[in-house]
């Protein structure tokens, strides 16, 4: 699969929606340093993100200035500005339509969703009044519907650990691509990327549905792991100790138990802007064990050199592993 296929760019509408959601939160909700870091990371992902956000912000600022001028002219009418007012009001109305079409996206199409995100290598916890909490892993974007019944969250990308206090009158529903996950009182992990969706249940029960009701709902229990791709849905049972290792990122760790080098490298690359590359398929099939800090690429590379007898070569922002 080519790099272009792996990282399919968002559509223009998707970018506009995301930019509007960021602007809505920055202007009208509590904003902190973590939010700014996450926004900066999203803007850096693509020039299209940068253009969409600043165009929206510029349009909104211009609309606010016109609105203020309209108020001033209305309060201080003279024979001269009576002639100006119809033209000014027309300009305000036209600009309001323009800004409304863009800035109104999150309100109309996203049903007042609030966006939360982490940068590459980031980690963030959201806590709820009933004691429930969710933890966002690296490079993750979720949208949470405020006041919705049921409480709804949209996982756009990344990985989230859910620890939910079940309430039958107000269940917690996660929408991830073509799938809908409903908590039945549980702890579970959902990971979503361009290729697949993975759901692993740590405790309690989870209901997995198809958004279009094309498949019969299934109830999963602790140890169940489901992987959904374009080709279908597969499931397996895993020991809880193995699932606990998959949550090593909560401690800033990656735990590998006889995994391929290709897999280990892909995991490291999720957490770091500096990337690891495997030179060929033979090297990629080698296996490795160990526990590493998510940001300690140098230690991992040295282990592959000492244990697997690989060569390490740094080229720009990439570390290449080869024979």
C-alpha angles and dihedrals in degrees: 000000000000124000088247090056093046095053106038110189118240119254119257091253092051090052092049091050093050093045091050091049091052092048092047092053094044093050103038110021136056110290126197141172092271090055091051092050090050092048092049090051091052092048090051092054094076140357086233090063091051094049094047094049098046092043090054093046092047092049092050093049090050091050091051091051092050090048091052091048091049090054091049094050092047090053095048106040119178129169089260099049091045085070091047096048099076090052092046093048090050091052091048091049093049093048091046090056090050094048092040092056090054106029091038091064097091093047097046104030099028098041094231095311120175117218123221122182144170128212124233105296091014130132129193136175125208116197127198131209094250093057096262118134140181127203122209117212127205121319094001131153125191133169120210123201109225115227094353123153110242095031103247132201127182117209106206096175143332134041132305134184112212124203104179133183101216119233114180090201092053111023122188111244125192121198114202115169110297093350137083122203121197121193118231094185108301157109117256145154126229122190122183132182136152094283106040153355120233125194122187123181116215099176139359122000139311131191118220119200137170113246091230093043089241093138133045112261114253129205116221127199136196111309095023116129122188126189119194122193135160088273096056145279126301129183139194142168121249131186112256089238089062091050089049089056089055088060091057088111088075086068093039092256140124115209118199123190110186094318127157119265089240090059094045091050092049090052093051090048090058090064104038139059087209105077137215120218130194113218100216145356094260091059090043091060094056114109131230140186132199150089120267139173109254092239099042100099092151094059091047091050091050091051091053088050096048100037104028095030093233129157119243120212126174116211113177107301094347133087112207121206116202145146 
